[in-house]
């Protein structure tokens, strides 16, 4: 769950303490399934992790759901016990059933599948087949309304055959140099025997026999079936490397040869399961992931100005008198958001630019440290990185002097290029301050938002504009085109009123919903926030913290809310996370210095709940 998996297979039907030949009672299987799901849900909730799906099902070693009667009894009992334990919302979406196949058979049974499908459907579940390997009629699966099929050993068998073929090539190439042979098959067999995995599949008449006492055919079958458990064995890895080195002649790619064989076997199922149209999609997805160096999928993207800030160290030190400054600190509202997002574990990217100077290097080093993808951060020659000077009055207010226009920080890559990159992310976050920097930056941001929406992702907007710098009409003209593309808008009271020309901030938030926004989050500072959606409005209290520097607090708040939103947390839990991150952001001097890891944020929330 912490690694981000969406689906867990809960299978309590293997019992290491049960004697061979004995089968588990169905009630034991039910109780263990409930116990495991309950434990997972408790851990997920405690850690603030996103909702996941569950799969339950079979393993025939100790009986499992290997016949229709047990299948029916299991589902009836599981529904009753999960309701009793308050786990109705965690009801599994998939159930694995035995549909006439096991590791020793090659024929799927549409008749058995039809009966199990009826039962699974009554419980709102999708049926998945166990042991699909090497079936002779895989095309019968979709025709029988199967929702999935487990395949694994078959691909390992193909991998073994390809490697053994390479070993035959090696033998021919090294006729007079046998001592340098990889001895791959021998090494693989030794590792399989040492693992003990092969014993799981012994037939009744093979019990008590050693591996060498079995027939040649059975040894070969057990070797290929058990190999999937020991591919990472050090001796096997070393032998494989030697094998590849020995046959890598005249441009021949041995690893590509093996992968090609596995690919062909996978395509067999793509054809049988009518997955033709998904192949280009999968290929495009793999290509997209290959271009993202830090992850398999981009989650959160931000765009806009990257600047540094130099700050008066204490309140009551105005900018119009000589005095000391602290910094430079990496900053820029969208950059602060991106850093906070990355710090809590979201795979984050950024689109922006810096100068080729020390300030730019400071920003780049910070993004590198926090693993933010910087592929579309331009390094502009003969332009300096933008900056801001900040002072605090004794009432907690702030004064800024910005130097962004005309610097490297006031530009983004061309709209078409930025849009292509944005389309590979699940969510895009934009800020009004970025939209106001320049017309070209605004056009690029809008193109990115359109690309994310077209790809099925979501967009959020923090208005974050200073009315003292622009008229109300100018602010609305800049922000409303992005509001219409946004799923989430996160305004302060004044910003909500400014956006729709409505003095009452709550009515203003409701007006934004009428414009097509799904969620409006009204920021209320240390009091927390109010979250508006189509069916309700909820008040979520803030957290207490000793404030040192409020700069960047709203940006960190945004990062927390977007994180919870894309992880499908409830709106209340999402807002609590946002409030906690916003509060913590004020506890340190510097716009990005108040960004914390998810573990630290959750610990802070737990500590606050004790008071």
Secondary structure, 3 states (H helix, E strand, C coil): CCCCCCEEEECCCCCCCCCCCCCCCHHHHHHHHHHHHHHHHHHHHHHCCCCCEEEECCCHHHCCCCCHHHHHHHHHHHHHHHHHCCCHHHCCCEEEECCCCCCCCCCCCHHHHHHHHHHHHHCCCEEEECCCCCCCCCCHHHHCCCCEECCCHHHHHHHHHHHHHHHHHHHHHCCCCHHHCCCHHHHHHHHHHHHCHHHHHCCHHHCCCCHHHCCHHHHHHHHHHHHHHCCCCHHHHHHHHHHHHHHCCCCCCHHHHHHHHHHHHHHHHHHHCCCHHHHHHHHHHHHHHHHCCCCCCEEEEEECCCEEEEECCCCCCCCCCCCCCEEEEEECHHHHHHHHHHHCCCCEEEEEEEECCHHHHHHHHHHHHCCCEEEEEEEECCCCCEEEEEEECCCCCEEEEEECCCCHHHCCCCHHHHHHHHCCEEEEEEEHHHHCCCHHHHHHHHHHHHHHHHCCCEEEEECCCCCCCCCHHHHHHHHHHHHCCCCEECCEHHHHHHHHCCCCHHHHHHHHHHCCCCEEEEECHHHEEEEECCCCEEEEECCCCCCCCCCCHHHHHHHHHHHHHHCCCCHHHHHHHHHHHHHHHCCCCCCCCCCCCHHHHHHHHHHHHCC
